[in-house]
Amino acid sequence: MAGRAFAFADPEIIRLARTEFVPACADDWYQCRRRDAEGRFWKRIISQGPRSVDALTHQGIYVFTADGELLAFKNAGQDVNATRDQIAMAMRKWNALPAERRKPGAIAIPEHGQPDRNYSRTPPDGGLIIRVHARILDRKGDGYVKGSCDFAGGDRAARDFLWLDSRDVNAIAMIQGTRGHKAALPNALVRRILRFHLVDNTRGEPEFWMPEDVRSSAMIATIEDMSTEGVTLRIDGEALLATDADQDKADRGYEVKLTGKIRVSAERVIKRFELVAIGDHWGSAKHTRNGERPGRGLLGITFELADPKITSNRVAPQGARDAVAYFRPN
């Protein structure tokens, strides 16, 4: 979060990343666990850094050669100058390497081999990718404006992705009836949205809601419009999420209303998926305590259909680390 807000918002760092390096971003949680060629390569990189290979986290900015030599490392994305110094040091070390190692084609990259399926995530066949943004808000009159907090970058939108599998898609596409007909959305999808996506990740890595934290919920699809071209569903919902049945005792909670539209074509293809959640959020998780706003504050979360052909839209949802719990939540 801080790295995106500071180091990787700096024009010079962006220019260097684009022109002097091959930028890559990966989730260390997966990289450290995967038992395949990529995982072994990553372990070789981090073994050259200051942390033990068995450390709980290896998050940071690494600069390394294609054959696995670590040139620089620092976990200081919040410090623009430190990141610039890191990049400059890496470039000096690179330029000091023998010319034979630096020329094009000098490194033969072997075949990747079979990925470790336990720690590889790809969008489900026949499913959908939904782009998710969360942002703190403030009330202004009858509307909302961008929120403010003491944590630098905490007022920016956080990103994630919601994945629907083929069962979710088929269940929605099969909703039929006359105008005004109401139907429940797939239970697994509703629970997935509630537990893994109605979270405050604006200041860091969130904790997800446990099954018992879902104190109440409802999400209904109503046929709003229908024609020979397809059906438009209006989505209305509400939920109370809290770590204690007594809201006053809950360390963290979210009382939220949801509204949206889903458009299903005559061929039963979902062409539009939009959902907005707005409500009072309070408390924080282990990694989001910095800059926590006192009391209850507005949190808004949007969901919008994403193009699966764009590589950056295929990033796995944060909650999909536990794929079983994510796709079939209690």
N, C-alpha and C positions, 0 to 999 in steps of 0.2 A: 504494500500500500504506500509506504513512505517512498520507496524507490520510484514508483510510478509518478508520485506527486512532485518529487524533487529531481533526482539524478536523471531519470529518463523523460523528464520534461525539459531538460536543458538542451538548447539548440546545438551546442557544440558536441555534446555527448551523442545526441541523435545523429549528427553528421558523421562522426567517427564510426559509430556502430554500423551505419549504412555503407560507408565507403572503405573502411579499413578492416572490417571484421565480418564474419558470418554470424549474425545474432541468432540465438536460440533460447527458448525458455522451456523449462520442464518442472514438474512437481517432484521435489526431492522425496516425498513420501513414497511415490512409485519407484523412482530411480534406485533408491537404496534397497528396495525389496526384490526387484525383478532379477530373476536368475536366467539371463540370456546375454547375448553379446553386448547389448546396450548397457545392461546393469554392470557387467564386468568392466566395461570401459569407464563408466562413471566412478566405480570404486577405485580404479587406477588414478583417476584425476584427484578425488578427494583424499586419497592416501598421501598425496604430496602436500596437502594443506596442513593447517595447524590443528585440526580436529581429528580425533580418532575415527576410524571407519565405523566403529560401533556407536558413535555419538547419536543422540536422539534426533538431532537435526544437523543438516549441512547447508542450510539456506545461506545464500550470499551471491556475490557476483564473481564468477570464475572466468579467467581468460586463459585459453590453452590452445596448443597446436592440434592439428588434425591427427597426429600420431600419439597424442595423449600426454604431452609435457605441459605441466601447469606453469604459466608465465606470471600470473598475478591472482590474488584472491583478497576480497574484503567484503564483509557484510556491512556495508555503509551506504546503502542506496539513499538514505536520508541526508547524506552529506555530499553535495555536488562537487566540492573541491577534492575530497578524498577519492571520489570515483574518477574524477579527471586524472588525478595523480596515479591511480591504479592503472588506468588505460595507458597513460604515457609510459609508465614503467614496463608494461607488457610490450608496448611497441618497441622500446629500446632493446628488450631481451630478444624479441623476434628478429629485429634487424641485425643483432649480433650473432644469430645462428648462421651456420655455413650456408652459402648460396645454394648448394645442392638440395638442402632441406626446404628451402623457401620457393624454389621455382615451381611453376605449374606442373602438376602431374607427378611431383616428387613422392607423394604419399599414395600408396595403393590401398584403397579402402576395401576391406573384405566384405563378402556378403553378410548381411545381418543374421541370417538364419531364422529359425522359428522364434517369434516373440513369446515371452512368458505370458500366457493368457491370464494367469492369476493377477497380473499387475499391468495389463494393457486394457484400455477402455476405448471402444469405438461405438459410434452411434448405432442403435439397434436397427436391424433391417426392417423396413416397413414402418419405421417410427418417424418422429419429428424432432427437430431441434428448436427450442424456444429460447430466445435471448432474454436474460433477466438483469434488470438494473435496480439497485436499491439506493435511496438517497434520503438523508434527513431533511425535514421540511419545517417551516414555521407557518403559522396562520397569519393571514393578512386580509381583514375584512371577511368576506364570504369565501375567499379562496386560499391558495397556498403559494408560498414563495420558497426559494432555496433556503435551507436551514443554515444555522451557524453553530459552531462548537469551538472549543479551545484546542482541539487536536489538529495540527496542520495537515491539510488534505482530507480531513474527516467530513468536509462539506461536499466532497466530490462523489460522483456516482460509483458504486461498487458493481462489479460484473460477475455474472455466473451464467450457467446454462441449465435449462430444464430439459430432460429427455423424456419423450413419450415412446413407448414400445408399440408394436403392432396391435396388441390387445387393446391398449388405450385408444389408438386411432380408430380401430374397427368399431369399438363400442360407441364412440362419439358419432362416427359416420352412419351408424345404424339407427340413430334417434329419428323417429318418424312420428307423424301424426298431423293434426290440424293446427292452425295458428292458435297459440295460447297453451298448447300441450306442454306439460312439464315432465322432465325426466331427470334422474340423478346422474351426475357425471360418474365415470368409473371410480369406485372406491379407492383403488390403489393409486390412481392419479391424484385424487383429492388429498389423500394422506401424504403422498410424496410432496405435493405443493406445501401443505401445512408444515410438515416436519423439517423439510430440507431447504425450503425456499422462502418462507416467511421469517427470515432471520436478518439481524442487523450485522452485515459484514462490511460496514463503511469504514471501520477503523482497524480491520485486521481479520484474522481467521475466526469464524464464528463457531459456537457450539450449537449442535442441532437439537431440536426438541425431542425428548423421549416420548414414547407412546402415551404415557400417563400425563404428559404435559398438555396434551390436547384436551382441554376442559370442556369445550363445546365447539361444534362446527356444523355448517350446512352449506352446500354448494349445489345449486339447482340450475339446469338448463331449460329455458323456455323458448319454444318455437316462436320467433318474433316475425319472421317473414318467410314466405315460400313462393317459389315460382318454378318454371320449367328449367331454370338455370341452377337451382339448388335451394338450400335452406339456410337461414340465418338464425343462430341460437343466441339468445341473451343469457349471460351468466350472472347470477346474483349469489352472493355468499357472505358469510360472516364466520368469525372464529375467535375464540379466546384461548390463548396459549399462555401457560404460566407454570413456573416450577413448583408452585404450591397451590392447593385448592383454595386457600385464603389469599386473595390477591395482595393484601397488605403484608403478607409474610413471604411472598414470592421474590426471589432474588432477580428474576428476569421474567418479563411478560410482554404480550402483544395482543391488544384488543383491536380487531381489524375488520373492516368491511371490504368486500371484493365485488367488482363489476367488470363485465367484459363482453366480447362478441366472438363467436366462432362461425365461420362461413364454410359450409360443406357444399361442394358442387354436385350437380346431378349425377356425376360419376362416382360420388361418395369419396371425393378427395378433399382434404381440409386445405382451403385456400387462404384462410385468415384465422389467426388465433391471437387475440388481444385480451389482456387481463390487467386490471389495476387494483392494487391493494393499498389502502391508506388507513392508518389507525395510530393509536397511542402505544408507544413502546417504552419500556422502562428496564433498567438494569443493564448488565453487561456480562460477557463471558470472560474466560481466563485471558484470552489474547486481545480483548477489545476494551479493556478497562481504561486505557489512556484516553482522556478527552470525553469520558462518559458524561452526557448531559444530565443534570440533576432532575429528579422527579420523572414525570412522563413527558415524552416528546414525540412529535409526529414522525413517522417513518413511512415513506412511500415506496412501493415495489411495483415495477412494471414487467409484463411478460409480452413478448412479441415474436412472431414467427421469423425464424432465421433461415438464410440460404445455406443449405448443407454443402454447396460446392465451394464456399469460401473456407479455406483451411482454418482460419482463426475461429470460425464458428463451430469447429468440431472438438474444441477443448472439452474435456470431460467435466461434468458437474462436480463441484466440491464434495457433495454428499455421496457421489458414486464410488468413493474409495471402498465402501462396503456395498458392493453391487447388489447383494441379496436383499439387504435391508432397504436399499434405495428403491428397487423396482417392486418389491413386495413388502412395503412397510406395514407395521401393525397399527 
